[in-house]
Amino acid sequence: MRTSPVPPDAAARRESACAAAGSPAELTRGRVLLFAAAVAVMVMNLFAVQTAAPSIAGSLGLDPAAIGLIAMLPQLGYACGLVFVVPLADRLENRRLAVTVIALCACCMAGAAAAPGAAVFTACIFLGGMASSAIQVLVPLAALMAPPERRGAIVGNVMSGLLVGVLLSRPLAGLLDAAWGWRAIYAGFAAASACLGFALSRLLPTRAPEPGPSYPALLASMAALLRQEPVLRWRALLAALGMAGYSAFWTSVSLMLAQPPFSVGAEGVALLALSGVAGALVAPYAGRAGDRGHTRRASLRAHAAVAASWALAGLAGAGGLGFDPGAHTAPALALLALAAIALDGAVTADQTLGRRSVNMIRPEARGRLNALFVGIFFLGGAAGSAGGAAVWHAGGWSGVATLGVAIGAAMMAIFLASPRDISEP
């Protein structure tokens, strides 16, 4: 039984503030597109490094074993930002907070582009990831500006920017790296963040939160939610494992493809990453399955697909069952692309179903529940980036594929062992 009171979430207070202040600025189609673009650009820097990590390590004189650390830092920073930055939206004026944090993100990206060495670069990408948590300030502000009858559709459109940013980050980074080098990636992010931050400073309404809990009390309430909500704990754990497998794949696949028999450059990795975009098409179907009461069945299928996609990736990259990728590189690359699509789709489905289950509980705390869910699965992604690179150096692609299959099997086992109500809220 839940007895600990949780302070009203940011969304509820935003709505009451909006009602008190009158109608917000009109949210036109162009402004919705601007919100979505800002979200897409900020989330890109969390994943783009996975494709460019080998080039960055070579340029900065880092040991190849440090590639996993490079890929992990932006996601780890984002998870920290969800916990320590986003709650400030309940204490500070939101427009100033969002624009300031986006400006800090632009500065960090510029610092990464000009970094003279590894220490400055790693600090910049970690802080840039932390500043990217402004995403979770912008989305509720878009909801505030939207008329009630269009709020769900507008928030969905803005969140589509997040998905597009995640899926396009790797191919875009690969193409920029191939054309102008890895520093161009961060210079582009810096310029885009600065321009979008300026545009948002002209667009966003002033929103000062009503007096509420202190900053320490907000942080404490998030810990209380994690203790009180088994649905949040189980679904966040599953999402973290899925994200770990996803990040391990994209961190290590560029290392594998750079070696014989493939010897594929950044352009080839970019095309592979672009093929994975097709996996995002499962999101609406997964959500629909949950709405129809099929969350448990759909979740198990998603977890099985994680294991199966990794098994296919292992066959494509390391061979087995009579298949030699060295003698059949074109079919091997096709199988690898199919594995990437399946893995992206499986992880997207699991996160869609998990987010739906989490959003069905404690509506008054939905904002912090979402921050916790996203923060935990990004921690899983950070661990997967580091672990995938470490296993690659220890056991090659066979070792990484074995790790991925084990992650999928663990997801199935954990879900089957979990309380049934995590899939039937």
FENWONOR-V983579 format. One record per residue. N is the residue number from 1. PHI is phi as a letter, one per 40 degrees, with the letter a starting at -180 (* if undefined). PSI is psi in degrees with one decimal (none if undefined). NEAR is the number of other C-alpha atoms within 10 Angstrom. Layout:
n;phi;psi;near
N;PHI;PSI;NEAR
N;PHI;PSI;NEAR
This chain:
n;phi;psi;near
1;*;135.2;5
2;c;122.8;8
3;b;-23.4;6
4;c;125.0;10
5;c;144.4;9
6;b;130.4;16
7;d;148.1;14
8;d;142.5;18
9;c;171.4;19
10;c;-37.2;23
11;c;-42.1;21
12;c;-42.3;17
13;c;-33.4;19
14;c;-42.2;23
15;c;-40.3;17
16;c;-36.3;13
17;c;-40.6;16
18;c;-43.6;18
19;c;-36.7;12
20;c;-32.9;9
21;c;-11.4;11
22;g;-172.0;8
23;c;135.2;12
24;c;173.9;16
25;d;145.3;13
26;c;132.0;11
27;c;89.8;19
28;c;171.7;12
29;c;-39.1;11
30;c;-38.1;9
31;c;-36.5;17
32;c;-41.7;19
33;c;-38.0;16
34;c;-44.5;18
35;d;-48.6;27
36;c;-38.9;27
37;c;-40.7;22
38;c;-43.8;28
39;c;-42.3;29
40;c;-45.4;24
41;c;-43.0;25
42;c;-33.1;28
43;c;-22.5;27
44;c;-39.9;24
45;c;-11.4;27
46;c;-25.7;29
47;b;-21.4;25
48;d;-33.3;25
49;c;-24.9;27
50;c;-36.7;27
51;c;-39.1;29
52;c;-2.0;28
53;d;-43.7;23
54;d;-41.7;25
55;c;-41.8;18
56;c;-45.8;20
57;c;-43.9;17
58;c;-40.1;12
59;c;-38.4;15
60;c;3.7;14
61;g;28.8;11
62;c;149.0;15
63;c;140.3;10
64;d;-27.6;16
65;c;-16.9;16
66;c;-3.4;16
67;d;-40.3;27
68;c;-37.6;27
69;c;-42.4;19
70;d;-45.2;27
71;c;-26.6;32
72;c;-34.9;31
73;d;-44.9;27
74;c;-39.4;30
75;c;-37.4;30
76;c;-40.3;24
77;c;-40.5;25
78;c;-42.2;29
79;c;-40.7;28
80;c;-39.0;22
81;c;-37.3;23
82;c;-35.7;28
83;c;-40.8;21
84;b;-20.3;16
85;b;-48.2;20
86;d;-39.5;24
87;d;-19.4;25
88;c;-19.1;20
89;c;-19.9;24
90;c;1.9;24
91;b;-30.4;19
92;b;156.9;16
93;d;127.7;16
94;c;-39.9;23
95;c;-47.0;22
96;c;-41.3;17
97;c;-49.5;19
98;c;-47.6;27
99;c;-39.5;24
100;c;-44.7;16
101;c;-37.7;22
102;c;-38.6;28
103;c;-39.8;20
104;c;-38.4;21
105;c;-44.3;29
106;c;-41.8;28
107;c;-40.3;22
108;c;-40.4;27
109;c;-39.7;30
110;c;-40.6;26
111;c;-39.5;21
112;c;-40.0;26
113;c;-34.3;21
114;b;6.1;15
115;d;126.8;18
116;c;-17.5;12
117;a;-179.8;13
118;c;-37.7;17
119;c;-47.0;10
120;c;-42.4;14
121;c;-48.6;21
122;c;-37.8;19
123;c;-40.4;18
124;c;-41.1;23
125;c;-30.0;30
126;c;-48.9;23
127;c;-34.1;22
128;c;-39.0;32
129;c;-40.3;29
130;c;-41.9;29
131;c;-24.1;29
132;c;-12.6;34
133;c;-6.4;29
134;d;-20.3;27
135;d;-44.3;25
136;c;-0.7;21
137;c;-36.9;25
138;c;-40.0;24
139;c;-47.4;19
140;c;-31.2;20
141;c;-36.6;22
142;c;-39.7;21
143;c;-38.3;22
144;c;-41.6;27
145;c;-19.5;22
146;c;142.6;22
147;c;146.4;16
148;d;-37.7;12
149;c;-12.9;8
150;b;5.9;11
151;c;-47.2;15
152;c;-44.0;12
153;c;-41.3;13
154;c;-44.1;25
155;c;-38.6;20
156;c;-40.4;13
157;c;-40.0;16
158;c;-42.2;24
159;c;-23.0;19
160;c;-29.4;16
161;c;-36.0;23
162;c;-47.1;20
163;c;-43.4;19
164;c;-41.2;19
165;c;-43.8;25
166;c;-46.0;21
167;c;-31.6;25
168;c;-9.9;21
169;c;-45.8;26
170;c;-49.0;29
171;c;-37.7;24
172;c;-44.3;21
173;c;-40.1;28
174;c;-41.5;27
175;c;-42.4;22
176;c;-40.4;21
177;c;-43.0;22
178;c;-34.8;18
179;c;-45.7;12
180;b;1.2;10
181;g;162.1;17
182;c;-26.8;25
183;c;-27.9;20
184;c;-29.6;18
185;c;-50.0;25
186;c;-31.0;25
187;c;-40.4;19
188;c;-42.0;17
189;c;-40.1;22
190;c;-46.6;27
191;c;-44.0;15
192;c;-42.3;18
193;c;-41.3;27
194;c;-44.2;22
195;c;-43.5;16
196;c;-37.4;21
197;c;-41.5;22
198;c;-43.7;14
199;c;-41.2;16
200;c;-30.5;20
201;c;-25.7;16
202;c;-20.3;10
203;c;-43.3;16
204;c;140.2;22
205;c;156.4;19
206;c;131.0;15
207;a;103.0;19
208;c;122.5;18
209;c;151.5;18
210;c;154.8;15
211;d;134.4;10
212;a;-157.7;13
213;c;153.4;14
214;c;165.4;13
215;d;-47.4;15
216;d;-35.4;10
217;c;-36.5;14
218;c;-44.1;22
219;c;-41.1;16
220;c;-35.9;12
221;c;-31.6;19
222;c;-40.3;20
223;c;-39.0;14
224;c;-40.9;14
225;c;-42.1;21
226;c;-36.0;17
227;c;-37.4;12
228;c;-22.6;15
229;b;98.5;17
230;c;-33.5;16
231;d;-43.8;24
232;c;-46.1;25
233;c;-48.9;19
234;c;-45.6;20
235;c;-35.2;27
236;c;-38.2;26
237;c;-45.6;20
238;c;-43.3;28
239;c;-37.4;30
240;c;-41.1;27
241;c;-43.9;27
242;c;-42.7;31
243;c;-31.5;28
244;c;-44.7;26
245;c;-39.7;32
246;c;-48.0;26
247;c;-35.8;28
248;c;-39.4;31
249;c;-52.8;26
250;c;-20.1;23
251;c;-39.2;29
252;c;-22.1;30
253;c;-33.5;25
254;c;-33.1;25
255;c;-41.7;22
256;c;-42.8;18
257;c;-22.1;19
258;c;-13.5;16
259;b;161.0;11
260;c;148.6;11
261;c;-0.2;14
262;c;-51.2;18
263;f;48.4;13
264;c;136.1;15
265;c;-169.5;16
266;c;-32.1;25
267;c;-40.6;18
268;c;-40.9;20
269;c;-38.7;24
270;c;-41.0;23
271;c;-38.0;16
272;c;-45.2;23
273;c;-37.2;26
274;c;-34.1;19
275;c;-31.1;20
276;c;-17.5;22
277;d;-30.9;19
278;c;-26.4;16
279;c;-23.1;21
280;c;-15.9;19
281;c;-15.3;14
282;c;-15.9;18
283;d;-50.9;19
284;c;-33.6;13
285;c;-37.9;13
286;c;-43.6;25
287;c;-39.9;21
288;c;-37.5;15
289;c;-39.9;18
290;c;-41.6;22
291;c;-27.6;12
292;c;6.6;9
293;g;17.0;13
294;b;28.3;16
295;d;-44.1;24
296;c;-46.9;19
297;c;-44.7;12
298;c;-36.8;21
299;c;-46.5;27
300;c;-39.3;17
301;c;-39.4;15
302;c;-42.6;27
303;c;-39.7;26
304;c;-36.7;18
305;c;-31.7;23
306;c;-49.4;30
307;c;-43.6;27
308;c;-40.1;20
309;c;-37.2;26
310;c;-37.6;28
311;c;-41.0;20
312;c;-41.0;23
313;c;-39.7;31
314;c;-42.9;23
315;c;-42.8;23
316;c;-37.8;26
317;c;-32.3;25
318;b;-11.5;19
319;g;177.2;17
320;h;162.9;11
321;f;34.1;6
322;g;0.1;7
323;c;129.5;14
324;b;106.9;16
325;c;-26.1;21
326;c;-31.8;15
327;c;-14.2;10
328;b;66.2;13
329;c;-37.8;16
330;c;-49.7;12
331;c;-34.0;14
332;c;-41.8;23
333;c;-36.7;19
334;c;-42.3;13
335;c;-38.0;20
336;c;-39.4;23
337;c;-40.7;21
338;c;-40.2;21
339;c;-39.5;27
340;c;-42.7;28
341;c;-45.6;22
342;c;-41.9;26
343;c;-45.8;29
344;d;-42.7;28
345;c;-41.0;25
346;c;-44.2;31
347;c;-39.7;29
348;c;-42.0;25
349;c;-44.9;28
350;c;-43.3;28
351;c;-37.7;27
352;c;-46.3;21
353;c;-39.8;28
354;c;-42.5;26
355;c;-38.1;20
356;c;-46.3;19
357;c;-42.7;20
358;c;-38.6;25
359;c;-10.8;19
360;c;-9.3;12
361;b;150.7;15
362;f;66.0;15
363;d;-30.7;14
364;c;-13.3;16
365;b;24.7;20
366;c;-37.1;19
367;c;-47.9;21
368;c;-32.0;25
369;c;-42.8;23
370;c;-42.1;18
371;c;-41.2;19
372;c;-46.1;22
373;d;-49.2;26
374;c;-42.4;21
375;c;-42.3;24
376;c;-41.2;27
377;c;-23.4;24
378;c;-32.6;29
379;c;-40.2;24
380;c;-40.6;27
381;c;-40.3;28
382;c;-43.1;30
383;c;-38.0;25
384;c;-38.0;30
385;c;-47.5;30
386;c;-43.9;24
387;c;-39.8;22
388;c;-43.5;31
389;c;-39.7;30
390;c;-43.6;22
391;c;-35.9;21
392;d;-47.5;23
393;c;-25.2;15
394;c;-38.1;12
395;b;7.7;13
396;g;-165.9;18
397;c;-31.4;27
398;c;-41.7;18
399;c;-41.0;17
400;c;-42.5;27
401;c;-38.1;29
402;c;-41.8;17
403;d;-43.8;23
404;c;-43.4;30
405;c;-40.4;23
406;c;-37.1;17
407;c;-46.1;23
408;c;-41.8;26
409;c;-39.5;18
410;c;-38.3;18
411;c;-43.7;26
412;c;-44.8;21
413;c;-42.9;13
414;c;-41.9;15
415;c;-41.2;21
416;c;-29.3;12
417;c;-10.9;9
418;c;160.2;14
419;d;141.6;13
420;c;-26.5;12
421;c;-5.1;11
422;c;-18.5;20
423;b;1.3;24
424;b;59.3;14
425;c;none;14
